Amino acid sequence: MDTTLLDISQPLRSDNWFSSNFNEPIVLVAKAQRLGVPVLTAEYGCIGGGMGSFVFADIARIAGAKPEQIVVLSTHRSPYGHYSYLTGNSQIPSHERIRSNSESTPDNPWGWPGYAAREIWAEFWQGNFGHALRTFLQIFGEPTFADTYTPRIGDVFRSMDREAERIGWSSMVRYGRVRAIRKTDDGRFIVAYSRRGEHPGDDETPYGLLLVRHLHLATGYPTIRFLPELQRYREATGDTEAVVNAYEPHEAIYEHLRRHGGLVLVQGRGIVASRILQRIYEERQRNPNIGIIHLMRSPIHEGHRYGRARRAVHNHVEFQPFNWPRDCWTGKRRKLLERATPEERARLLEQWDGTTTARRRDWVELTERGLREGWYQVVFGKIARVDRTPEGRLMTTVNATGQVTGELHYNTDFLVDATGLEAEARANPLLNDLIDTYGLELNPRKRLHVANSFEVPGMRNGEGRMYAAGAITLGGPNAGVDTFLGLQYAAWRAVDSLIAAGAPNLRPIRGWRSVSQWLKWARNVKP
């Protein structure tokens, strides 16, 4: 997933300095330079600083860009800083595996060797021959005879650290919360950002400006999605510990369960819900006085069908190795989506989409055992209300669906909402300001409309171009935009577009140049 920076931007109107100086669609460079704040100048700018920014900077460097030509605005020094925060909260520690393919390698645009080959090699030379052999057999037996291979998140992070060092990532990153993006009178873009928080207590230069010819946006999900009924409970009670979103810090819940036991209501049926169930089950191994109520919107007896393909279903959960069918990235579905109109794309994505989770043997066994022993129950419905009982527990009222209808009441100790993140473009203050200022078009999924090159129509400014990637573009020319491979694909298309436009220092990565650059990557030599 592309969970870049939930806090990268703030409303323009919330600060008089920004609103007074950047309220027009065109900013005069000469006037901006007289504002008395630091002005950075670069050829390429990246807004976000997460996975999307990283893979764009990586491919641009491999294509010939120099580190001093790229500036990345971020609130994290590490390209996976916020992603690590979210995966940690959703109970994916470094030794656990994420829902990503072996060749989805954000540190390696060529995709080879993938994480499976690297894991086999590393385990073999560490003397873990059994593990190496099992992994080898797994990749040749998936998905029919073995679970689909996915990498350990710690391996992903370590590989990105290596590549970040190789391309000079730390020299590109500047701390900043972006407040406004405007076109300039000389065919560039000016980015206004706040530096507050970089050095607590130092307000000497709280603002900064970035002038760039070409801009890349990968701001990720704007915010955590929190259902209105749960928001009302938290506002009424001030309780942020018993009712939580899976992406919020909530380790205290598992510590309480370990010591005292309890009953947890988990809402959602996607990959995050599966990981939350696994973590609760792990605590149940220490304390058997733990129960789970699993709330889903409605029962599922048959999986989505497209053509002759149909998803498998187990216990009302649809199985799919990744969040989109494989050929959405490189096969005929990718080509079909690129050729389609926005309306056709919406229809196709509706057919291919859906809340799914990976089929993992331990997850299947967990639910089967829980149903058999009675400590795990599945209910269908929508939360209508959450109240606190006099004893300090939660009383959740559910409007039931399926064969059982009416109101159901559940008295639990905790409620974990695993229904996801908010992704509409207007939920991001920075994007909302851009949309209103330049009349940018949204696609049917209410994300930024982008061309097949991932350029944002309406933002071209002379030679200056703006590109977007990640969750903010879902509904466009690629389905898997919120994945490692999807981010790399968007970056490739953007860099190819810049090369065709004659952007400075960039050269096509093909033929001998591609081979020589891969050899540099393999030997850990700077591009």
Stockholm file with secondary structure:
# STOCKHOLM 1.0

chainA/1-527         MDTTLLDISQPLRSDNWFSSNFNEPIVLVAKAQRLGVPVLTAEYGCIGGGMGSFVFADIARIAGAKPEQIVVLSTHRSPYGHYSYLTGNSQIPSHERIRSNSESTPDNPWGWPGYAAREIWAEFWQGNFGHALRTFLQIFGEPTFADTYTPRIGDVFRSMDREAERIGWSSMVRYGRVRAIRKTDDGRFIVAYSRRGEHPGDDETPYGLLLVRHLHLATGYPTIRFLPELQRYREATGDTEAVVNAYEPHEAIYEHLRRHGGLVLVQGRGIVASRILQRIYEERQRNPNIGIIHLMRSPIHEGHRYGRARRAVHNHVEFQPFNWPRDCWTGKRRKLLERATPEERARLLEQWDGTTTARRRDWVELTERGLREGWYQVVFGKIARVDRTPEGRLMTTVNATGQVTGELHYNTDFLVDATGLEAEARANPLLNDLIDTYGLELNPRKRLHVANSFEVPGMRNGEGRMYAAGAITLGGPNAGVDTFLGLQYAAWRAVDSLIAAGAPNLRPIRGWRSVSQWLKWARNVKP
#=GR chainA/1-527 SS CCCCCTTSBCCGGGCHHHHHHSCSSEECHHHHTTSSSCEEEEEEEEESCSHHHHHHHHHHHHTTCCGGGEEEEESCSSTTHHHHHHHHHTTCCTTSBCSCCTTCCTTCTTCCSCHHHHHHHHHHHTTCHHHHHHHHHHHHHTTTTSCCCCCBHHHHHHHHHHHHHHHTHHHHEEECEEEEEEEETTSCEEEEEECTTSSTTCCSSCEEEEEEEEEEECCCCCEECCCHHHHHHHHHHCCCSSEEETTSCCHHHHHHHHHHCEEEEEECCSHHHHHHHHHHHHHHHHCSCEEEEEEESSCCSSCCEETTEECEEETTEEECSSSSCTHHHHSHHHHHHHHSCHHHHHHHHHHHCCCEECCCHHHHHHHHHHHHHTSEEEEEEEEEEEEECTTSCEEEEEEECTTSCEEEEEEESEEEECSCEECCGGGSHHHHHHHHHHTCCBCTTSSBCCCTTCBCTTCCBTTBEEEECSGGGTTSSCTTTTSHHHHHHHHHHHHHHHHHTTCTTCCCCCHHHHHHHHHHHHTTCCC
#=GC SS_cons         CCCCCTTSBCCGGGCHHHHHHSCSSEECHHHHTTSSSCEEEEEEEEESCSHHHHHHHHHHHHTTCCGGGEEEEESCSSTTHHHHHHHHHTTCCTTSBCSCCTTCCTTCTTCCSCHHHHHHHHHHHTTCHHHHHHHHHHHHHTTTTSCCCCCBHHHHHHHHHHHHHHHTHHHHEEECEEEEEEEETTSCEEEEEECTTSSTTCCSSCEEEEEEEEEEECCCCCEECCCHHHHHHHHHHCCCSSEEETTSCCHHHHHHHHHHCEEEEEECCSHHHHHHHHHHHHHHHHCSCEEEEEEESSCCSSCCEETTEECEEETTEEECSSSSCTHHHHSHHHHHHHHSCHHHHHHHHHHHCCCEECCCHHHHHHHHHHHHHTSEEEEEEEEEEEEECTTSCEEEEEEECTTSCEEEEEEESEEEECSCEECCGGGSHHHHHHHHHHTCCBCTTSSBCCCTTCBCTTCCBTTBEEEECSGGGTTSSCTTTTSHHHHHHHHHHHHHHHHHTTCTTCCCCCHHHHHHHHHHHHTTCCC
//
